[in-house]
Amino acid sequence: MEGYRVNWVRVERVAEVLGRLGLEGVLKVEERVDPQFDYVARVARRVGVGAAALSALLVGLASYRLAMRAEDWWGCFASLIPSLVESEGGGIEGVYRGVLRFLVECKGSVIGREGKVKRVRRAWAGARSFLENLYREPSIVFTGALELAEALRRALGEKDLSKTVVFSVKMAYYAARAWYGRRPLPRGIPMPVDVRVACTTYSSGMVDGPGYRGLVSKPRPAREAWGRVAELTGIPELHLDTIAWLAGWAPRDLPLERARAEVAALLADATGSKLALEIARELCTRPCIEAR
């Protein structure tokens, strides 16, 4: 992307510290720290893994331009979806109708709600066989995540795998993992570069350029950087996404030293305090700024 370049020295430094955390450490962070995992797991316990995986995927496709924090959006999901699915009679059709009702009833979707509903309808119509398979056998997401993402991309008529498509597959995976146990996703699925991931990418120094927000609309440099981190550490990109997303608010909203302290405190229970601080220092090397 014009105006941005990957700083490979910083990429290697971030990979070094995250490599010490390792894949098992990242999976532990997801289970202990990521509120999205907790909320999706609650739904799986209430309505079953198939309904949880499918509803999380469909809601994930509409998880953009939210009128509330992502944490609150998924809290709304956990609060509303079980009763909506049950009131619609359950089954795969009940899940679909429940998600459409959720998009109307949850205040987080008020911005561009009609477009969100249309997006879910298009995915439902164009990738129905893949969605039925996910509902019936959610464990397919462990090995077939990329195929599912590609089916959604084709159904939506998108040239590349968008951040919401990739993210929606991750949410379906969270439901399956909460049910079947700790199994990782494969490597090679690109990073969903939202505002938080863009901020972490910029704040870590892995990508230089005119502020961080431009990476959301043109994510290639960020995806290249995180792809190399995945290659060096053996941690799949969609698991690295968890660390980047959890850290990505702090260097945007807080002074740098406080940002480091907050990120370290967030990770410490899962990583240990010493490694948490080292990770925080590498991810928060400069504040996230808007392009001038």
C-alpha positions, 0 to 999 in steps of 0.5 A: 500500500502506498505510504506504508512499508513493513519493518522486517526488523520489528517483525522479527522482534515481535515474533521472537517474544510471541514465539516464547509464548507459543501456540499453547500460550495463545490458546490459553489467552483466548480461553482466559482473556478473550471475552468473545470466546466466553460469550460464544461458549455460553451460547454453545452450552445453551443451544448446542454447538451446531447452533452456536457455531452457525449463529456466531458465524452469521453474526460475525459477518455483520460485525462491522460499524458497530454502535457499541464496543465489540465486547458488548456486541458479543455480550448482546449475542450471548444474551439474546441469541439463545432465546431467539433461536429457541423462539424460532423453533430451533434447527438450522432455519431457526438459527437463521431467523434468530440471527436476523431478529438479533440484528434488529433487536441488538442496538449495536447493529443500528448503523447500516442495519439494512446492509448487515441484514442483506449481507447475512441473507446473501451468505445464507443463499450463496453458501447454504451447503457449507453452512448446513455442514457446519451446523450438522458437524461443527468440528469441520471448522478445525480442518476446513476453515479456509474452505468455509471462508472461501465459500462465504467470499464467493457467496458475498461476491468479494474479491479477497477474504474480507476481515468480517469473513475471516472473523466470522469463521473464527467465531464459529471456531470458538463455538466448536472449540468450546465444545470439542476442546483445545484444537488450533486452526490451520495457518494461512488464513489471513489476519482480520485487520480491524481498527484494533489489529491495525493499531497493534500493527502500527504501535508495534512498529511492524508497519510504518506509515501515515497513521494506523487507520489506513491499514483497515481499508488496505490491510496487505502490509499488516497481513504480510507482517503478521503472516511472517510472524506466523511463519516464524512462530508457528502460531496461526494468524487467526490465533495471533489475531487474539493478541493483536485485538486484545492489545489494540485499544491501549496505545490508541486510548492511553499514554504509552507507559500506561498502555503497556501496563494495561496490556501486561495486566490483561495478559498476565494471568495467562502468560505470567507477569514477566512475559506479559510485560515483555509482550506489552513492550513490543506491541506498544512501542509508539502511540497509534496516531491518525494520518496527517 
